[in-house]
Amino acid sequence: MQKETDENIWEQRYQKKQTGWDRGKPSEALLYWLNSGLVSPCRILVPGCGNGYEVLQLAQKGFDVTAIDIAPSPIKNLSSSLKKANLKANLIQADFFNWTPESPFDAIYEQTSLCALPPELWVQYEKQLYQWLKPEGVLLAQFMQTNQEGGPPYHCEMQDMNELFSDKRWLWSEQYSSVERGLGKAELMYMLVKVA
């Protein structure tokens, strides 16, 4: 029996509307970073973009946005939303572990991908994030706190995150805020800068 691909697994969740992570609006964390002026228009990547509320917000604010997702449905939904809003973004339907951009980005907005991946893939994902960014590029990271075993979403223990995003490769900010997600879940917000 052939193992289902990740694309099929995530696409089925969209088809069955099993998308509990979908807020239906941009995240409070992104709005905080934008409204505080901590992030200004630049070339930015949104991996695991889903239906792309953050992509729409960034495009509206003048960012040059690239959004990638493994499942076709959210890319199709996002394309339609961009068209209705008369906004533009570069949309890619692909497995980001097998994708390389033409050039590195100034910033990456990371909210949903790390906590959706099994922890055994986190080292590989950190390497991707590092390669996708320019020297001194910014990673806008939200680390999911579930305080539970298993996932997705997987609990991103902060000691593990500090080891994964080591100070040899990343300069950490102070924690900006904690965004409550309900049911005992929260996301801790940090800006990490790629060490040149």
N, C-alpha and C positions, 0 to 999 in steps of 0.2 A: 504494500500500500504506500503510495507516494505521500510524503509529508507535505502538508499545506505550506505555501510560502507565506512570509510575513505580509506581503501585499494582500493576499487573499484573506488572511485573518483580520487585518485592519479594515479592508474593504467590506467584509461581511458585517463588521460592527457598525459601519456607516449605513449599510443597507438596512440593517435591523434596528437602526436608531438606538444602538447601545453605546451612546457617547456621553457618558456621565461627566467627562472632563470639559465638555463644551459649555462655556458660560453664556454664549449668545451675545457677548459684548467684549470689548477689549479688557484686558486684565488691569486691575488697579495698579499693579506694579509698573506696567508700561506707562500708564497715564501719569503716575508719580514722576517717573524719570523724565518724561517729556515736559510736564508742567513745571518741574523744578529747574529746567534748563541744563540738566546733567548730560543730556544727549541731544545733539543737534543734527540736522540733516546730513547724511553721509550715505555711503554704500553699505547696506546692511543685509544680513542673511537671517531668515527665520526658518530653522529646520523643524520638521514635524509641524507644519503650519496649520493643519486641520482646516476648518472653514475660514480661517484667516482674518478674524476681527482685528488682530494686531497689525496684520499686513495692510488692511484698509486704513487704519489709523495712521500708520507710518507713511503710506503713500499720500494721504491727505495733508500730512505735515511737510511734504517735500522730500522725503527720503527716496533714494534709489534702492528699491526693495527687490530681493530675490527670495522666493518662498519655495520650499521643497516638501513634498509629502510622498510617502510610499503608496498611498491608496488613491485611486483615480477619482472617487466621488468628491472628496473635499477640494481637490484641484478644480474640478468642474464647477462646484458650487462657488468657489472663490473667484473663478474667472467671470462667472455671471454677476457676482456682487460688484466686482471692479468695473465691469461694463456699465452696470446700472448707475454707479456713482461717478462715471466718467473719469476713472483713475487707472493708473498703469502700474504693473509690477511684473517681474519676470517669474513665471510659474513653471515649476519642474516637477513632473511625476516620476520619481525614481527612488531607489534604495540609496540613502545618502552614504552608506558604507562603500558603495561602488561608484560614487560621483566625485568629480574634481572640477572646481570652478575654473574659468579661464584665468582669473586673477583673484588674489586674496581680498577679503572684505575689511572695511574699517571697523565694523561692529557685527556682533551676532546677538540675537535675542533668543535666549535658551530658557524655555519654560516647561515644555511638555516632553521633550525627547529623552532626556537622561532618566527621569523617573519611570518612563514607559519601557525602557530597555532592561533586560535582566542584568543584574550586577556584574555578571561575567563579561559583559560587553562594554562596561564603563571605561576601561583603560583604552580600548580601541576608539571609543567615541571621543574621549579627551584628546587623543592624538589627532582625530579629524578636526575638532574645534581649533586646536592649535595651528594646524596646517591651513585651515580656511581663513585665518586672520592675518592681517599685516602685522609687522613688528609694532608694538605699542597699540595694537587694536584692542577694542573693548568687548568683553563678554558680559552681557547683561544676564545674570544667572538668577534663577529662582529654584531653590532646593526644597523639594517636597518633604514634609514632615508628616508621616502617617503614624509613627510609633507602633507599627504592626509588622508582622512577618508577611512575606509574599507580596505579590502585586501582579500586574500593574494597578495603580502606581506603586513603585517601590520606595521605601523609606530611604532618604538620603541623609544618613547619619553624618553630622558635621565633622567629626573626627575623620571619617572616611573621605569626605569631600576635601578636607585640607590635605590629605595624603594624595588623593587623586589629582587635584589641581595644586601641585607642590609649588613652593615659593621659588624654586629654581626656574620655573616656567611661567609663573603667574604672580602678579602683584595684587593682593586682596585689598578691597576697601573695608571699612567698617560695615557692619550690617545696617542696611537702610531701614528696613521695616519687616514686618511679618504680616502676610496677607492670609486671613482666615479663609479656609475653603469649606468649613462645615464638617460635621461628623468627626471632629477631633483632628482634622487635617489642616495644615498651614504650609505656606511657602515662605522661606527666608530669602530676602533679596540682597544680592551682593553684585558689585561691579568688579570684574577681574580684568587686569590689563596684561596682555601678552608681553613677557619679558623679551626684549629684542636680542 
